[in-house]
């Protein structure tokens, strides 16, 4: 038995992953179990603060008795389940998905994708230059964050974060259908004319950099963005009494962006406009 943070007991489920016995708390997903067992199953759209959408399908695994491959991020672990994470069928599926995504959108700022493309011997170039989905310029219509939809994989995490799972602002939605589907605000207006409250929670969950701090966007454009030289310091926001934790990302003695720990019991990664973007006064040296 294990217990939740509220002290509620949870029974352990026993099943098999790649020939080895595994035990995880009831309610865990296959992906949770794989990570607990040290199995590296790639995923793009999965996050630890939102309900999974099964959008990217990079995390598919083979489950004995299942006709199709199943998404590990959302399929719940079941007693006696037999899971195979590295079969030829699963690897081939991941390879094709990576090829389709990398040929249609820009994944240059997506963590670990380059490693996965190499590991699965994916060849996105075989679809040719006409496979690109949008080919539009980044939307820079405010001083806080940038929308670069050429990097969007339509995982819908920003829609959920802006909608009923987090912010309840509903400024972001999906426009169009099929190959014309894209993320947009109402009437495809500039962000400044939308219902956006600039909490930046959509940036927090974006897995590809399609949404980014303008400071990060400008530094990448200038070639000065270097995460290896950045330090992270977690502190408490001083704007109000809620007690939100802020993680300050600092490069060259300047705050370049602000995030929030996802395991913080107060915010779970969420912040308001003041917490996420109101840091300029700290380094105003005029």
C-alpha positions in Angstrom: 0.0 0.0 0.0 1.0 3.6 -0.6 -0.8 6.7 0.6 -1.7 10.0 -1.2 -0.7 13.4 0.3 -4.1 13.3 2.1 -3.2 10.0 3.7 -5.7 8.0 1.6 -4.3 4.4 1.0 -3.6 3.3 -2.6 -3.0 -0.3 -3.4 -0.1 -1.4 -5.6 -0.7 -3.0 -9.0 1.6 -5.7 -10.2 2.3 -6.2 -13.9 5.2 -6.8 -16.3 7.3 -4.3 -18.3 9.8 -5.7 -20.8 9.9 -9.0 -19.0 10.5 -7.5 -15.5 7.9 -7.3 -12.7 6.8 -3.8 -11.9 4.6 -2.4 -9.1 3.0 1.0 -9.2 0.2 2.7 -7.2 -3.4 2.3 -8.5 -4.3 5.0 -10.9 -0.8 5.3 -12.4 -0.4 5.3 -16.2 1.9 3.0 -18.1 4.2 5.9 -18.7 4.4 6.5 -14.9 5.3 2.8 -14.5 7.9 2.9 -17.3 9.6 5.9 -15.7 9.6 4.2 -12.3 11.2 1.2 -13.9 13.9 3.4 -15.6 12.5 2.9 -19.1 13.0 5.8 -21.5 9.8 6.1 -23.4 9.8 9.3 -25.5 6.8 11.7 -25.3 6.0 15.3 -26.4 2.5 16.1 -25.4 2.5 14.6 -21.9 2.9 16.8 -18.9 2.6 16.4 -15.2 0.1 19.1 -14.6 -2.6 18.5 -17.2 -4.8 15.6 -18.2 -3.2 13.8 -21.2 -4.6 14.4 -24.7 -2.9 11.5 -26.5 -2.0 14.0 -29.2 1.5 13.3 -30.3 1.5 9.4 -30.1 5.3 9.3 -29.7 4.9 7.3 -26.4 3.0 4.3 -27.9 3.9 0.9 -26.5 2.7 -2.7 -27.1 0.4 -4.3 -24.6 -0.3 -8.1 -24.9 -3.9 -8.7 -25.8 -4.4 -5.2 -27.3 -5.0 -5.0 -31.1 -3.4 -1.7 -31.5 -0.5 0.2 -29.9 -1.6 2.1 -26.9 -0.5 5.6 -25.7 1.5 5.1 -22.5 0.7 8.6 -21.3 -3.0 8.0 -20.8 -3.5 4.2 -20.6 -3.9 3.2 -17.0 -1.8 0.4 -15.6 -3.8 -2.8 -14.8 -3.0 -5.8 -12.7 -1.4 -8.6 -14.8 -0.8 -6.3 -17.8 2.2 -7.3 -20.0 3.8 -4.3 -21.6 6.6 -4.1 -24.2 8.2 -0.7 -24.8 10.9 -1.5 -27.3 9.4 -3.8 -29.9 9.9 -3.4 -33.6 6.3 -2.4 -34.0 6.5 0.4 -31.3 9.9 1.7 -32.6 8.6 1.8 -36.2 5.5 3.8 -35.1 7.6 6.3 -33.1 9.9 6.7 -36.1 7.1 7.5 -38.5 5.5 9.9 -36.0 8.8 11.7 -35.5 9.3 11.9 -39.2 5.8 13.4 -39.8 6.2 15.9 -37.0 9.7 17.0 -37.8 8.9 17.4 -41.5 5.8 19.6 -40.9 6.9 21.8 -38.0 10.1 23.3 -36.6 11.3 21.1 -33.7 14.6 22.9 -33.2 13.7 24.2 -29.7 12.0 21.0 -28.6 14.0 19.2 -25.9 15.4 15.7 -26.7 13.9 15.5 -30.1 17.2 15.5 -31.9 18.3 12.6 -29.8 15.1 10.6 -30.5 15.3 11.3 -34.3 18.9 9.9 -34.2 17.9 6.9 -31.9 15.0 5.9 -34.1 16.8 6.7 -37.4 14.0 8.9 -38.5 14.4 10.8 -41.8 12.0 13.8 -41.9 13.7 15.1 -45.0 12.2 12.3 -47.1 8.9 14.2 -47.3 10.4 17.2 -49.0 10.2 20.9 -48.3 6.5 21.1 -49.2 5.6 19.2 -46.0 5.8 22.3 -43.8 2.4 22.9 -42.3 2.2 26.7 -41.9 5.3 28.7 -43.0 4.2 31.9 -41.2 6.2 34.5 -39.3 6.2 34.5 -35.5 3.5 36.7 -34.0 5.2 39.4 -31.9 2.3 41.6 -30.9 3.1 42.3 -27.2 6.2 42.8 -25.0 5.7 39.6 -22.9 5.6 36.5 -25.1 5.8 35.3 -28.7 3.6 32.9 -30.6 5.6 30.9 -33.2 3.1 28.5 -34.7 5.6 27.0 -37.1 6.8 25.1 -34.0 3.3 24.0 -32.9 2.5 20.3 -32.9 -1.2 20.8 -32.0 -0.9 19.1 -28.6 -3.7 21.3 -27.3 -1.9 21.8 -23.9 -2.1 25.6 -24.2 -5.9 25.3 -24.9 -6.4 23.2 -21.8 -4.1 25.5 -19.6 -6.1 28.6 -20.7 -9.4 26.7 -20.4 -11.1 24.6 -17.8 -8.0 22.8 -16.5 -6.2 25.9 -15.2 -7.0 29.5 -16.0 -10.6 29.5 -17.2 -10.0 32.4 -19.5 -10.7 30.5 -22.7 -8.7 32.9 -24.9 -7.1 30.1 -26.9 -8.8 27.6 -29.0 -8.4 25.5 -32.1 -9.3 27.1 -35.4 -9.9 25.1 -38.6 -10.1 21.4 -39.3 -7.8 18.7 -40.7 -4.6 20.1 -42.3 -5.9 23.6 -41.7 -6.2 23.2 -37.9 -4.2 25.7 -35.9 -4.1 27.4 -32.5 -5.6 30.9 -32.4 -7.3 33.4 -30.3 -10.8 34.6 -31.0 -11.2 35.9 -34.6 -7.4 35.4 -35.0 -6.9 38.8 -33.5 -3.7 40.2 -32.0 -3.2 38.9 -28.5 -3.7 42.4 -27.2 -7.2 42.4 -28.5 -8.1 39.0 -27.0 -9.3 37.7 -23.7 -5.7 36.8 -22.7 -4.7 37.8 -19.2 -1.0 37.2 -19.8 -0.6 34.6 -17.0 1.8 32.8 -19.2 0.6 29.4 -18.1 0.3 28.4 -21.7 4.1 29.0 -22.1 4.7 26.8 -19.0 3.1 23.7 -20.7 4.2 24.3 -24.3 6.6 21.4 -25.2 8.1 22.8 -28.4 8.8 26.5 -27.8 5.9 27.6 -30.0 5.1 29.8 -27.1 8.0 31.5 -25.4 9.1 34.5 -23.4 9.9 37.5 -25.6 13.2 37.8 -23.7 14.0 34.2 -24.8 12.8 34.7 -28.3 15.0 37.9 -28.7 18.1 36.2 -27.2 17.7 33.1 -29.5 17.4 35.5 -32.5 20.6 37.2 -31.3 22.4 33.9 -30.7 22.9 34.7 -27.0 20.5 32.2 -25.4 22.5 29.6 -23.5 20.7 27.3 -21.1 24.0 25.7 -20.0 25.1 29.0 -18.5 21.9 29.7 -16.7 21.2 29.3 -13.0 17.9 28.6 -11.4 16.9 30.0 -8.0 13.5 29.3 -6.5 12.0 32.1 -4.3 8.6 33.3 -3.1 6.7 35.9 -5.1 6.3 39.1 -3.1 3.4 40.7 -5.0 0.6 39.2 -2.8 0.1 36.8 0.1 -0.7 33.7 -1.8 2.8 32.4 -1.5 3.5 31.3 -5.1 7.0 29.9 -5.7 9.0 31.4 -8.6 12.0 29.9 -10.3 14.2 32.6 -11.6 16.3 31.7 -14.7 19.4 33.9 -14.7 22.0 34.3 -17.4 24.8 36.9 -17.3 23.3 38.3 -14.0 20.0 39.0 -15.7 16.6 37.3 -15.2 15.7 35.9 -18.6 12.5 34.1 -17.7 10.4 32.9 -14.7 8.8 29.5 -14.2 7.1 27.8 -11.2 7.8 24.4 -9.7 5.1 21.9 -10.9 5.2 20.1 -7.5 4.5 23.2 -5.5 1.2 22.6 -3.6 0.2 26.3 -4.0 0.6 26.9 -7.7 1.3 23.5 -9.4 3.2 25.5 -12.0 0.6 28.3 -12.4 1.4 32.0 -12.0 -0.3 35.3 -12.7 1.0 38.1 -14.9 2.8 39.7 -12.0 4.6 36.5 -10.9 5.6 35.4 -14.3 6.5 38.6 -16.1 6.8 41.3 -13.3 10.5 40.9 -12.7 12.0 43.9 -14.6 12.2 46.1 -11.5 14.7 43.6 -10.0 17.3 44.4 -12.6 16.4 48.0 -13.4 19.7 49.8 -12.8 18.9 53.2 -14.2 
